[in-house]
Amino acid sequence: MSFVRLPEGEDVNGVTSKMTDVETEFGGLLAGREEITFVVGGDDTDAVVPPKNSAPATAQKLDTANPNNLIYRSATATYEVKGGIRTAEKDLDSLKVTLAISIAGGRRSRQKLDLYEDKQISKAARDVAERLGLRADLIELDLDRLTELLESYRDTLRAGVGRDDKPSVAVSDRDRTRCLQFLKAPNLLASINEMIERAGIVGEENNRLLLFVVASSYAMPQTLHALIQGASGSGKTRLLGTVAEMIPAEEVERYTRVTEGSFYNQGEYDFVNKLLCFEDLDGLKEEALLAVRELQSSGIIRSATSVKNELGNIEKANRVVRGPIASLACTTKAEVYEDNISRCFVVAVDESQEQSLRIIEYQNKWSAGKVDKRDEKRVREFLQNCLRLLAPLEVINPFAERISLPAKAHKIRRLNELYQCFVRQVTLLNQFQRKRDGRGRLVTAPEDLRVACEILFESIVLKVDELDGSLRQFFEQVKSYVKRKGESYAFNRFELRGVVKLGKTQQHHYLNRLVELEYLVKEGFANRGYRYKVAHWDNMEALRARIKNDLLEQLDGL
């Protein structure tokens, strides 16, 4: 037995009525007929086997452009899977779908069935055939093929291989040429720093470059993290936001607030090679902070939870969220996040009067229309395209054993690991200028270590210093004021407020913290007002010089 495939939505009468030479044209149709084979089973029922060379029935693919409306088109009809399919582990023993089956002319049939139930498929095929005037056996063949395609699609989703919903941006040939020319030019990091200034960040020369290098590690196997610390209104969030805009937008996730269970309920691959930006760590609950720390350290979150199965019974379910991630975060309370600080480079915002004047000048130019906003946007997009061209290659550092960080640094083990990762990232940014070994790995150059030390110097000093960045800047202002009065001079809060230009609450916090650490002593009584004296005259400039000279001597010996 054989059959002839007619154009979709046509019957024999309709086809022959349009023929000018019926005998010749109809003979051509008959010549292309396809054989149908019947297999006789043990219960004497005949099963239809589709022809082996039936290309139209098997060559069709599943249209997954809209995951909530999957489409399969066959020679018989069009099948739309409304609402997509379930991919949870508990749903793998079924394939329940809502189908909208249509033919030319707009006639449509809707069915809700489990494609793993033969009886449901047979009944649905008969109902659709009767409603749309089609052959039930052909509809069954289509449903079998649709089942295979949906199974394959579900397996792909669960494997996390084809996350087709992840947006990708292609770099044009013209932009690629410009970016490669830039990436191959000497003094790349210095050029990037100039571009960052053109993108809208004034001052903060080392900090902005450090944050960019950290953020650019999002696509690499070993990512970096930074914590921006400063007083309220010091420009932390703007610094973070501007740097984030230089990273490909499809790879950035920004958060103002995160609930406790949010990260644990993300898709397994939602955070893979993403840059997470937290505008204020105070907006994260403790459970969310724990999740961030685990993503930073191990690159994966594993959690056990309770779910209700189809029978209504409570059972255990495991959830996994994978990294790695790079991260940038802001806070006014660096001392509160001790566990987070040890995993990050700490960046202290420049709160000096000179930096304030630079920012005010930029703001005034912006308001006066003297800032080229289009150029800022072009620079950000250019840096995004440059990062899209970088490959996550393996890096070896032959000089790793010849550089030692200050032994007094806070949690030196983690700091050393962070430093080595930072050197790798500097090498990766210079990958178009670096040699490769016999195994295709990038080889770090001595200048990469020198650049890394220059960028990281302030962060290394903060790791050695007992005081965090903002508190150190405040204490240096206090010492400078007291020195002018005499080292034994005792000051009160009111007179100091006019010197440091801080609000009462912030000043109160800093003074109490310095008293706790015994850098200041408090005298007097509450009813008469307290006075403060400097108890510990540390020499931070000498410490900085000592650390810098030590690092330079090691670098000169490479």
C-alpha positions, 0 to 999 in steps of 0.5 A: 500500500502507498500514499501520495503527499498533497500540498498542506490543506488540499484534497484530491479534488482541489489539486486536480481542479487546478491542473491544466494537464490532469493526466501528466500532472497527476501521473507525476504525483503518483510517481512520487508516492510513498510505501506504507508497511504494515507489521502484524503483531501477536494480537493480529492488529496491524501497526502502521510503520512510516516509510523509511525514506519519508524525509518530510516527516523526519526532517522537520525541526522543533521551533523553540524561539518562544519557549512558551509556544513550541511549534512543530510543522508537518505536511499534515498540520501545525502543532503548537505546544502552549506553555512549553513543557515541564523539565523538573526531575519529578516530571520526567515520567510524563510529557503532559502538553497542551496542543493547538493543532491547526491547518490552512484556513484557520481551522483549529483543534485544542487537546490536553494530553500526556504524550507518554499515554498511547490511549490518549494519543489514539483518542486525540488523533481520532478527535482531531481527524474528525474535527479537521477532516484529516487522517488519524494515522497521519496525526498519530505519526506526527504526534510520535515525531513531536514526542521525540523532538520534545524529549530531545528538547527537554534533555537539552534544557536539563543539560544546560547546554543550549541555553538559547535564551541567553542573548548574544551580541555579535561584534561587527567586522569593523568594530572587531578590527578596531578592538583588536588594534586597541588590544594589541597596542602597547601599554594596554592598561594605561590606555584602558584607564584613559578610556575609563576616564572618557567614559565618565569617571573622574579621578580615582585613577587606581580604583577605577582601573582595579574595578575594571580588571575585577569586573572583566574577569566575569568570563574567566575560569577564576573570577575576582571580587571587589568591595567598594567602601566609603561614607554615605554620599561619597560616590560608591554607587556611581563608581560601581554603576559606571564600571558595570556599564563597560561590561557587556550588558548581557553578562551583568546582573545588578541588585539593590535588594535580595531576599533570603532565598532568592539566590538558592531559587535561581536556575542552575546555570543562571549565574555562570560567568556573570558579573553580579553588582550589589549597590549596597550589601546592607540590602542583602539578608544574611542567607543571601550573603552566605550564598554570595560568599559560597559563589565567590569561594567555591563557585557553586551553591548546593542546598536541600529543600522540601517539596511536595510530590504528586501524591502530596507527600513531602520529600527532599529535593536538591537544588544547585546554582552554579558559578563562577561569578565576578562581583562588585559591591558597595558598603558603608560598613566594611567592618560588618562584612569581615567574611566578605572582605577576605574574599575581595579586594577592598577599594576605599573611595577617595573622599578628599577635598580635591576629589570632591572638587573634581566631581563637582567640576564634572557635574557642572560641565554635565549640567552645562552641556559641555560633556560629550554624552555620545562619546561616553556611550561610544567608549563604553560600547567599545570597551564592551566589544573589546571584552567580547573578543577575549578568550578564557585561556589558561595562564601560567606565571613563571614568576609566581614564586618570586613575589612575596606580599607583606607578611603582616597583611590580614589573612595573607593566604587569601590575599596571596591567592587574590593577587595571583588571580589578579596577575592572571587577569592582567595577562588575559587582558594582554592575551594578544600580546603575550607568548604561549607555551607548547600547550597553548597557555598564556605566559605571564610577563614581568610587566604584568606583575609590575602593573598588578602591583601598581594597581593593587598597592592601595588595596594591599595597604588596606589589607595590612592596615587595621583601619578600613579605608574611610576610617583611615582617611578620617584618622589621618585628618584628625592627626593632621589637625591635632599636630597643628595644635600640639600632640597632647591637644584634646579636642571635642566633637564640635570643633572636629566636625568643622574640620572633617566636614562630616555629619554628627552620626558618621563622626560619632561612629568613627570616634567610637570605633577609634576609641575601641581600637585604642587609637584615641582616648576619651576623657571627661563626662557626658554632662560636661562633654567628652574630649579626645586625645590621640593615643597611637601616633602610627606612621602610615606614610612610612608603612606605605613607603616600606611596603612599596620599596619591598615590592619594587625590589622584588619586581626589579629582581625578576 
